[in-house]
Amino acid sequence: MTDEGRAGVAGGRNLKPLIRLATIAFVALVLAFVVHLLVRDWPETISALRHANQWWLVPAAICGVGGMFLMAWRWGAAIIAVGGEPSGHHRVISAFFVGEEGKYIPGAVWAMLGRSELARREGYERSVAYSSVALSLIGCYLAAAVTALALAIASLIGGSIAMPWWPVALVAAIGITAIHPAVSRRILALASRVLHRQLTVEIPSWSRCLLLTGSYIPVWILIAAATTLVTKSLVAHPPIARVALAAVVSWIIGFITPAPGGIGVREAVFVAVAGIAAGPAAAAAILARVLFVLIDGTGAGVGWLVLRATEPSNNVLIAAGRRAN
């Protein structure tokens, strides 16, 4: 390694404590803000929870399970796109839910690390394991931005939103541009220079990336529907498009922050965007959080049992992708 390389590595190590401290401070600040909101609106929140119509929670749970199940399944297509070999539905879905528990650890990197390392244990090369998770996350949240843009326009037409739609459109446009192979190769080259190692990753075609992104849109329709139905259990006539928009935007912002599982961030964004009174909005955010934590936890428990009880075909993990594409 050159002197410059050693200096870069040493500098990176010196920054780690500062990054960790900044992450902890940010999470503490967000949690303090959420606690403030809950304490301020606690009587109204409790009143909304007590008067919830529980029948709306049944279809909400069905939509939530469907959305997360579909999100898990599409990881198979991402593995195939970066050169991995297919194996079976049950293992891709199980590994997704087990690995996703990492998102409840501070720092968004842990969810990616958890799934990637599970893929490596199943026989995939590091480049395929990590690039498949990165591609699945990019496709998933780019689809979220496209869905949010459609909901923002619907809310704007319906006159139920005051926030500008162009930031969402800008994010979607940047994301669609970033997955073009010409841009992806430059990003990969930059990452190789920063890490001082050659990264060998198969870059999928733009059309394949766009198809993968489009296949994630039903995920966000189901997640938005689940949150909207939760809100409907608390508010008789919520602005549906705006509540759905708040749900999707809250997931996007929660993902890009270091708060574990976006905790606090998603709730604060939802309350700010949903267009309903703070108390019911906070209650809806809490109920939606509980619903998706239960889905994640149940999926991880069942997935862990499935991975222990079954063997991967040909010592690889992802099956469903080729049949799904």
MODAUR-V945466 format. One line per field, one symbol per residue. ss: DSSP state (h for helix, s for strand, l for the rest). phi: phi as a letter, one per 20 degrees, with the letter a starting at -180 (. if undefined). burial: 1 if it has 16 or more other ideal C-beta (glycine too) atoms within 10 Angstrom, else 0. A space follows every 10 residues. Layout:
ss=???
phi=???
burial=???
This chain:
ss=llhhhhhhhh hhhhhhhhhh hhhhhhhhhh hhhhhhhhhh lhhhhhhhhh llllhhhhhh hhhhhhhhhh hhhlhhhhhh hllllllshh hhhhhhhhhh hhhhllllhh hhhhhhhhhh hllllhhhhh hhhhhhhhhh hhhhhhhhhh hhhhhhhhll lllllhhhhh hhhhhhhhll hhhhhhhhhh hhhhhlllll lllllhhhhh hhhhhhhhhh hhhhhhhhhh hhlllllllh hhhhhhhhhh hhhhhhlllh hhllhhhhhh hhhllllhhh hhhhhhhhhh hhhhhhhhhh hhhhhhhhhl llhhhllslh hhhhl
phi=.fffffffff fffffgffff ffffffffff fffffgffff dggfffffff dfefffffff ffffffffff gfffggffff fdofdfbbgf fffffgffff fffeegofff ffffffffff feoefgffff ffffffffff efffffffff ffffffffmd cdffefffff ffffffffef gffgffffff ffffelbfed cfefffffff fffffegggf ffffffffff fffdcfcffg fffffgffff fffffedfff mmfnfgffff ffdfmcggff ffffffffgg gfffffffff ffffffffec dffllceedf gffff
burial=0000000100 0000000000 0010001001 0001001100 1001100110 0100011001 1011111111 1111111111 1111111111 1111111111 1111011101 1111111110 0111000111 1110111111 1111111111 1111110001 1010100110 1100110010 0001000100 0000000000 1011010111 0110111111 1111111111 1111100111 1111111111 1111101111 1111111111 1011111111 1111111110 1100110011 0010011000 0100011111 10010
